[in-house]
Amino acid sequence: MINTVTLFPRSISPEELDDLLTNVIHSFKDADRLNSLKVSDGDIMSPGGPPSYSKVVEASFDTLEDMMMWVQTPAAQAQKGVMIEKGVVMLYFEVKEL
């Protein structure tokens, strides 16, 4: 299983963040073979004080190939430039049940 974590910097204005989140979440929801989709609710917390990020989106796919099919969709590609410009970080990693 492949999970993704998308971190949205606190430096993004609330209006821009709402617009970007709407588009990113919509593109994930349209993905074939998406297993789960979650978004953080409320403030992000850290034991070291306020983190640099204001919002987190988590998504899960069965395989890396499934995730890469989503990455190549027009909806996902449409957000790529803005995400890079705004410093959004997307991490993806394989997971296993314990």
Backbone as JSON, one array per atom type, in Angstrom:
{
  "sequence": "MINTVTLFPRSISPEELDDLLTNVIHSFKDADRLNSLKVSDGDIMSPGGPPSYSKVVEASFDTLEDMMMWVQTPAAQAQKGVMIEKGVVMLYFEVKEL",
  "N": [[0.85, -1.16, 0.0], [0.49, 2.25, -0.73], [0.96, 5.32, 0.78], [0.24, 8.81, 0.87], [1.31, 11.95, 2.06], [0.47, 15.22, 2.24], [1.7, 18.34, 2.85], [0.8, 21.53, 3.82], [2.12, 24.71, 3.84], [2.17, 27.1, 6.51], [2.51, 29.66, 5.63], [0.88, 30.14, 3.46], [-1.84, 32.09, 2.46], [-5.09, 32.24, 4.06], [-7.25, 32.33, 2.18], [-6.04, 31.5, -0.23], [-5.21, 28.98, 0.6], [-7.67, 27.67, 1.1], [-8.7, 27.57, -1.52], [-6.69, 26.07, -2.85], [-6.75, 23.67, -1.34], [-9.38, 22.81, -1.88], [-9.19, 22.23, -4.63], [-7.11, 20.28, -4.67], [-8.16, 18.24, -3.01], [-10.46, 17.62, -4.48], [-9.25, 16.61, -6.82], [-8.0, 14.3, -5.81], [-10.29, 12.88, -4.93], [-11.42, 12.17, -7.34], [-9.73, 10.25, -8.24], [-8.93, 7.1, -9.62], [-8.96, 4.0, -7.96], [-8.38, 4.97, -5.4], [-7.94, 4.5, -2.0], [-8.35, 5.68, 0.56], [-9.01, 8.93, 1.95], [-8.05, 11.67, 3.8], [-8.25, 14.69, 5.74], [-6.6, 17.06, 7.74], [-8.0, 18.38, 10.75], [-8.63, 21.33, 12.31], [-6.01, 22.93, 14.26], [-2.6, 22.12, 13.45], [-0.44, 20.21, 15.43], [2.54, 20.17, 17.46], [5.19, 18.9, 19.48], [7.28, 20.64, 19.82], [6.38, 23.22, 19.59], [4.47, 25.58, 17.56], [4.07, 24.18, 14.35], [5.5, 24.44, 11.01], [3.53, 24.03, 9.2], [0.09, 24.24, 8.16], [-1.99, 22.65, 7.37], [-2.82, 19.24, 6.59], [-3.05, 16.68, 4.2], [-3.97, 13.38, 3.75], [-3.63, 10.49, 1.77], [-4.41, 7.28, 0.37], [-3.34, 4.58, -1.61], [-3.52, 1.43, -3.38], [-1.21, 0.59, -4.81], [2.01, 1.8, -5.98], [1.88, 2.31, -8.69], [-0.84, 2.83, -9.03], [-1.03, 5.26, -7.63], [0.67, 6.84, -9.18], [-0.74, 6.9, -11.54], [-2.8, 8.61, -10.78], [-1.28, 10.95, -10.3], [-0.63, 11.7, -12.87], [-2.97, 12.61, -13.96], [-5.04, 15.15, -15.5], [-6.27, 16.84, -13.56], [-4.66, 16.58, -11.25], [-2.2, 17.43, -12.29], [-2.83, 20.06, -12.87], [-2.59, 21.4, -10.48], [0.05, 21.31, -9.83], [2.06, 23.37, -10.42], [1.27, 25.55, -8.77], [1.42, 24.34, -6.27], [4.17, 23.84, -6.06], [5.15, 26.46, -6.21], [4.06, 27.57, -3.86], [5.3, 26.13, -1.9], [4.36, 23.67, -1.01], [4.6, 20.43, 0.33], [4.85, 17.13, -0.74], [4.85, 13.9, 0.31], [5.46, 10.46, -0.27], [5.02, 7.02, 0.49], [5.67, 3.56, 1.1], [3.63, 1.38, 2.99], [3.06, -0.99, 5.66], [0.99, -3.29, 7.4], [1.07, -3.72, 10.92]],
  "CA": [[0.0, 0.0, 0.0], [1.21, 3.52, -0.81], [0.31, 6.46, 1.4], [0.81, 10.12, 0.6], [1.05, 13.01, 3.02], [0.7, 16.51, 1.61], [1.83, 19.35, 3.91], [0.56, 22.87, 3.31], [2.79, 25.65, 4.72], [1.43, 28.13, 7.22], [2.69, 30.92, 4.92], [-0.17, 30.31, 2.45], [-2.97, 32.84, 3.01], [-6.29, 31.41, 4.23], [-8.03, 32.27, 0.94], [-5.3, 30.65, -1.16], [-5.24, 27.63, 1.14], [-9.0, 27.11, 0.84], [-8.79, 27.29, -2.96], [-5.77, 24.97, -3.16], [-7.29, 22.45, -0.72], [-10.56, 22.39, -2.64], [-8.74, 21.62, -5.88], [-6.33, 19.06, -4.39], [-9.08, 17.21, -2.52], [-11.29, 17.21, -5.62], [-8.46, 15.75, -7.72], [-7.86, 13.0, -5.15], [-11.58, 12.18, -4.92], [-11.67, 11.66, -8.69], [-8.7, 9.25, -8.58], [-9.25, 5.68, -9.65], [-8.25, 3.15, -7.01], [-8.08, 5.64, -4.14], [-8.48, 3.72, -0.87], [-8.83, 6.56, 1.61], [-8.62, 10.32, 1.86], [-8.3, 12.36, 5.06], [-7.68, 16.02, 5.85], [-6.49, 17.46, 9.14], [-9.1, 19.21, 11.22], [-8.11, 22.18, 13.37], [-4.59, 23.27, 14.22], [-1.57, 21.09, 13.47], [0.26, 20.31, 16.71], [3.9, 19.66, 17.53], [5.71, 19.07, 20.83], [8.26, 21.71, 19.82], [5.76, 24.51, 19.31], [3.7, 25.61, 16.31], [4.83, 23.71, 13.18], [5.53, 25.29, 9.81], [2.43, 23.64, 8.32], [-1.23, 24.54, 8.69], [-2.97, 21.65, 6.94], [-2.27, 17.98, 6.08], [-3.96, 15.8, 3.49], [-3.46, 12.02, 3.62], [-4.35, 9.64, 0.82], [-3.87, 5.93, 0.31], [-3.57, 3.81, -2.83], [-3.01, 0.06, -3.26], [0.13, 0.43, -5.38], [2.68, 2.99, -6.51], [1.36, 2.52, -10.04], [-2.14, 3.49, -8.88], [-0.79, 6.65, -7.26], [1.27, 7.54, -10.32], [-1.83, 7.16, -12.49], [-3.46, 9.83, -10.3], [-0.36, 12.08, -10.49], [-0.61, 12.07, -14.28], [-4.27, 13.12, -14.41], [-5.08, 16.61, -15.69], [-6.63, 17.53, -12.31], [-3.47, 16.61, -10.38], [-1.19, 18.24, -12.96], [-3.25, 21.46, -12.84], [-2.18, 21.99, -9.2], [1.49, 21.12, -9.65], [2.8, 24.63, -10.4], [0.89, 26.31, -7.58], [1.95, 23.64, -5.11], [5.61, 24.1, -6.01], [5.31, 27.89, -5.91], [3.65, 27.85, -2.48], [6.11, 25.34, -0.97], [3.65, 22.49, -0.53], [5.44, 19.24, 0.32], [4.13, 15.87, -0.84], [5.67, 12.72, 0.58], [4.74, 9.21, -0.46], [5.81, 5.95, 1.09], [5.02, 2.27, 1.22], [3.29, 1.02, 4.37], [2.62, -2.35, 5.92], [0.26, -3.45, 8.65], [1.85, -4.33, 12.0]],
  "C": [[0.9, 1.23, 0.0], [0.37, 4.61, -0.16], [1.0, 7.74, 0.95], [0.42, 11.06, 1.73], [1.42, 14.32, 2.33], [0.62, 17.58, 2.7], [1.73, 20.74, 3.31], [1.16, 23.89, 4.29], [1.85, 26.69, 5.32], [1.5, 29.47, 6.48], [1.64, 31.16, 3.82], [-1.35, 31.04, 3.1], [-4.2, 31.94, 3.12], [-7.12, 31.27, 2.96], [-7.36, 31.35, -0.08], [-5.33, 29.19, -0.71], [-6.57, 26.96, 0.87], [-9.14, 26.71, -0.62], [-7.93, 26.09, -3.33], [-6.29, 23.66, -2.59], [-8.49, 21.92, -1.49], [-10.13, 21.66, -3.91], [-7.98, 20.32, -5.66], [-7.26, 17.94, -3.94], [-9.97, 16.71, -3.65], [-10.52, 16.28, -6.55], [-8.24, 14.38, -7.12], [-9.18, 12.21, -5.21], [-11.92, 11.58, -6.27], [-10.71, 10.55, -9.09], [-9.28, 7.85, -8.6], [-8.4, 4.98, -8.6], [-7.76, 3.86, -5.75], [-8.73, 4.85, -3.01], [-9.06, 4.62, 0.22], [-8.29, 7.97, 1.39], [-9.02, 11.0, 3.17], [-7.65, 13.73, 5.01], [-7.65, 16.38, 7.33], [-7.62, 18.42, 9.49], [-8.59, 20.02, 12.4], [-6.62, 22.43, 13.2], [-3.72, 22.03, 14.19], [-0.78, 21.29, 14.76], [1.64, 19.67, 16.63], [4.42, 19.86, 18.95], [6.71, 20.21, 20.94], [7.69, 23.09, 19.57], [5.02, 24.46, 17.99], [4.56, 25.16, 15.12], [4.72, 24.69, 12.02], [4.34, 25.02, 8.88], [1.07, 23.89, 8.98], [-2.28, 23.49, 8.34], [-2.24, 20.44, 6.37], [-3.38, 17.22, 5.37], [-3.27, 14.44, 3.36], [-4.3, 11.26, 2.61], [-3.65, 8.3, 0.76], [-4.29, 5.25, -0.98], [-3.02, 2.4, -2.62], [-1.55, -0.06, -3.7], [0.71, 1.78, -5.81], [2.15, 3.32, -7.9], [0.0, 3.23, -9.99], [-1.96, 4.96, -8.54], [-0.24, 7.44, -8.44], [0.24, 7.78, -11.43], [-2.58, 8.42, -12.09], [-2.58, 11.05, -10.58], [-0.41, 12.59, -11.92], [-1.96, 12.6, -14.79], [-4.22, 14.63, -14.61], [-5.39, 17.37, -14.4], [-5.43, 17.64, -11.38], [-2.4, 17.51, -10.99], [-1.54, 19.73, -12.89], [-2.78, 22.15, -11.57], [-0.68, 22.0, -9.0], [2.26, 22.44, -9.51], [2.53, 25.45, -9.16], [1.47, 25.66, -6.33], [3.45, 23.88, -4.96], [5.86, 25.54, -5.6], [5.04, 28.21, -4.44], [4.42, 27.03, -1.44], [5.4, 24.15, -0.35], [4.58, 21.28, -0.68], [4.55, 18.01, 0.22], [5.13, 14.74, -0.67], [4.84, 11.49, 0.26], [5.66, 8.07, -0.06], [4.97, 4.68, 1.14], [4.77, 1.98, 2.7], [2.93, -0.44, 4.45], [1.92, -2.38, 7.26], [1.18, -4.11, 9.67], [0.97, -5.22, 12.85]]
}
